């Protein structure tokens, strides 16, 4: 994290890159046809080791960017957690100028729909971010416990969705 740079322009750390390399080496994504990441560098950098392993290009798509948290001042960890809790608990409201959770989920779902319609990929690896993935998986599972789910995520958490049904949860 760099307080002088907006969060959507951050890069993953060396520890994060190592986690991505370990996940890639597990082979769990060896059969994907297509890799799509958010437009943010963090997601792209996370997908790179997998793309190299399976020799697949990466497509960036801003539909899968993290929930936009604006350009407000850098906050303490505790303040950030409070804002996340508020944003996820009241999905139609903008908290501190953030994108609403409801809008982030609609954007994400529209991105999924567009990719399915346009590509015909049988097996898609989508690399995105914790807040929007928590919103999406909670929506598919029919639970409102989005914040609690988000808090349980680890870096490189992953899940599987088939026909809009969760096969493997991200938490």
C-alpha positions as a Python dict, from the first residue, in 0.01 Angstrom:
ca = {
    (1, 'X'): (0, 0, 0),
    (2, 'X'): (126, 343, -92),
    (3, 'X'): (-78, 633, 51),
    (4, 'X'): (54, 864, -223),
    (5, 'X'): (-93, 646, -501),
    (6, 'X'): (-464, 568, -556),
    (7, 'X'): (-545, 208, -458),
    (8, 'X'): (-645, 117, -814),
    (9, 'X'): (-286, 186, -924),
    (10, 'X'): (-113, -23, -658),
    (11, 'X'): (99, -328, -745),
    (12, 'X'): (116, -655, -557),
    (13, 'X'): (404, -710, -319),
    (14, 'X'): (679, -966, -360),
    (15, 'X'): (495, -1180, -105),
    (16, 'X'): (183, -1151, -323),
    (17, 'X'): (380, -1247, -634),
    (18, 'X'): (513, -1552, -452),
    (19, 'X'): (157, -1652, -355),
    (20, 'X'): (51, -1612, -720),
    (21, 'X'): (343, -1829, -836),
    (22, 'X'): (253, -2099, -583),
    (23, 'X'): (-110, -2096, -698),
    (24, 'X'): (0, -2116, -1062),
    (25, 'X'): (231, -2408, -990),
    (26, 'X'): (-55, -2601, -827),
    (27, 'X'): (-195, -2664, -1175),
    (28, 'X'): (-553, -2599, -1064),
    (29, 'X'): (-605, -2358, -1357),
    (30, 'X'): (-422, -2557, -1624),
    (31, 'X'): (-740, -2618, -1826),
    (32, 'X'): (-873, -2264, -1859),
    (33, 'X'): (-942, -2130, -2208),
    (34, 'X'): (-931, -1762, -2126),
    (35, 'X'): (-796, -1534, -1855),
    (36, 'X'): (-966, -1203, -1783),
    (37, 'X'): (-852, -967, -1511),
    (38, 'X'): (-971, -633, -1389),
    (39, 'X'): (-795, -338, -1551),
    (40, 'X'): (-599, -288, -1228),
    (41, 'X'): (-233, -392, -1215),
    (42, 'X'): (-281, -597, -895),
    (43, 'X'): (-515, -840, -1070),
    (44, 'X'): (-307, -854, -1388),
    (45, 'X'): (12, -924, -1191),
    (46, 'X'): (-166, -1198, -995),
    (47, 'X'): (-273, -1369, -1318),
    (48, 'X'): (67, -1347, -1491),
    (49, 'X'): (221, -1666, -1347),
    (50, 'X'): (-86, -1867, -1446),
    (51, 'X'): (-91, -1717, -1796),
    (52, 'X'): (276, -1801, -1841),
    (53, 'X'): (227, -2156, -1719),
    (54, 'X'): (-62, -2232, -1955),
    (55, 'X'): (44, -1999, -2240),
    (56, 'X'): (-279, -1798, -2250),
    (57, 'X'): (-305, -1424, -2306),
    (58, 'X'): (-462, -1202, -2041),
    (59, 'X'): (-748, -967, -2126),
    (60, 'X'): (-804, -668, -1898),
    (61, 'X'): (-1162, -556, -1839),
    (62, 'X'): (-1264, -266, -1614),
    (63, 'X'): (-1599, -435, -1539),
    (64, 'X'): (-1406, -642, -1287),
    (65, 'X'): (-1223, -357, -1112),
    (66, 'X'): (-1248, -332, -737),
    (67, 'X'): (-1531, -131, -589),
    (68, 'X'): (-1423, 227, -653),
    (69, 'X'): (-1324, 389, -326),
    (70, 'X'): (-1257, 734, -469),
    (71, 'X'): (-954, 948, -405),
    (72, 'X'): (-1022, 1046, -46),
    (73, 'X'): (-749, 1060, 214),
    (74, 'X'): (-565, 747, 322),
    (75, 'X'): (-727, 622, 643),
    (76, 'X'): (-622, 402, 931),
    (77, 'X'): (-692, 30, 900),
    (78, 'X'): (-974, 60, 1154),
    (79, 'X'): (-1139, 347, 963),
    (80, 'X'): (-1107, 153, 639),
    (81, 'X'): (-1277, -152, 794),
    (82, 'X'): (-1560, 70, 921),
    (83, 'X'): (-1610, 216, 572),
    (84, 'X'): (-1608, -126, 411),
    (85, 'X'): (-1861, -252, 667),
    (86, 'X'): (-2087, 46, 602),
    (87, 'X'): (-2056, 18, 223),
    (88, 'X'): (-2136, -353, 219),
    (89, 'X'): (-2415, -325, 477),
    (90, 'X'): (-2603, -52, 289),
    (91, 'X'): (-2546, -154, -74),
    (92, 'X'): (-2749, 127, -235),
    (93, 'X'): (-2566, 404, -44),
    (94, 'X'): (-2238, 572, -128),
    (95, 'X'): (-2012, 583, 176),
    (96, 'X'): (-1747, 856, 178),
    (97, 'X'): (-1783, 902, -198),
    (98, 'X'): (-1733, 532, -275),
    (99, 'X'): (-1910, 350, -556),
    (100, 'X'): (-2218, 181, -415),
    (101, 'X'): (-2191, -191, -354),
    (102, 'X'): (-2506, -240, -560),
    (103, 'X'): (-2351, -61, -858),
    (104, 'X'): (-2025, -255, -823),
    (105, 'X'): (-2219, -582, -827),
    (106, 'X'): (-2426, -475, -1131),
    (107, 'X'): (-2108, -373, -1316),
    (108, 'X'): (-1943, -707, -1232),
    (109, 'X'): (-2245, -912, -1338),
    (110, 'X'): (-2277, -718, -1664),
    (111, 'X'): (-1910, -793, -1732),
    (112, 'X'): (-1973, -1165, -1679),
    (113, 'X'): (-2272, -1153, -1912),
    (114, 'X'): (-2074, -970, -2181),
    (115, 'X'): (-1782, -1213, -2169),
    (116, 'X'): (-2012, -1514, -2185),
    (117, 'X'): (-2197, -1363, -2481),
    (118, 'X'): (-1889, -1251, -2673),
    (119, 'X'): (-1625, -1519, -2623),
    (120, 'X'): (-1768, -1866, -2600),
    (121, 'X'): (-1486, -1961, -2361),
    (122, 'X'): (-1566, -2294, -2200),
    (123, 'X'): (-1350, -2229, -1896),
    (124, 'X'): (-1277, -1874, -1788),
    (125, 'X'): (-1036, -1764, -1516),
    (126, 'X'): (-1146, -1427, -1384),
    (127, 'X'): (-898, -1248, -1157),
    (128, 'X'): (-1053, -964, -965),
    (129, 'X'): (-1065, -816, -614),
    (130, 'X'): (-1195, -900, -269),
    (131, 'X'): (-1484, -660, -232),
    (132, 'X'): (-1648, -722, -571),
    (133, 'X'): (-1583, -1096, -554),
    (134, 'X'): (-1736, -1107, -206),
    (135, 'X'): (-2041, -920, -338),
    (136, 'X'): (-2073, -1157, -635),
    (137, 'X'): (-2034, -1482, -442),
    (138, 'X'): (-2264, -1364, -161),
    (139, 'X'): (-2524, -1272, -424),
    (140, 'X'): (-2500, -1613, -591),
    (141, 'X'): (-2525, -1785, -253),
    (142, 'X'): (-2819, -1567, -143),
    (143, 'X'): (-2651, -1436, 171),
    (144, 'X'): (-2628, -1082, 302),
    (145, 'X'): (-2315, -1155, 508),
    (146, 'X'): (-2084, -987, 257),
    (147, 'X'): (-1858, -808, 506),
    (148, 'X'): (-1799, -1122, 712),
    (149, 'X'): (-1714, -1317, 396),
    (150, 'X'): (-1476, -1044, 277),
    (151, 'X'): (-1296, -1048, 612),
    (152, 'X'): (-1228, -1423, 575),
    (153, 'X'): (-1061, -1392, 233),
    (154, 'X'): (-692, -1455, 187),
    (155, 'X'): (-480, -1326, -100),
    (156, 'X'): (-525, -1563, -396),
    (157, 'X'): (-853, -1699, -259),
    (158, 'X'): (-1045, -1855, -545),
    (159, 'X'): (-1378, -2013, -622),
    (160, 'X'): (-1562, -2180, -904),
    (161, 'X'): (-1896, -2083, -1056),
    (162, 'X'): (-2078, -2292, -1314),
    (163, 'X'): (-2412, -2179, -1463),
    (164, 'X'): (-2446, -1907, -1196),
    (165, 'X'): (-2410, -2165, -919),
    (166, 'X'): (-2120, -2170, -674),
    (167, 'X'): (-1929, -2498, -706),
    (168, 'X'): (-1636, -2395, -483),
    (169, 'X'): (-1677, -2096, -254),
    (170, 'X'): (-1403, -1833, -220),
    (171, 'X'): (-1404, -1855, 159),
}
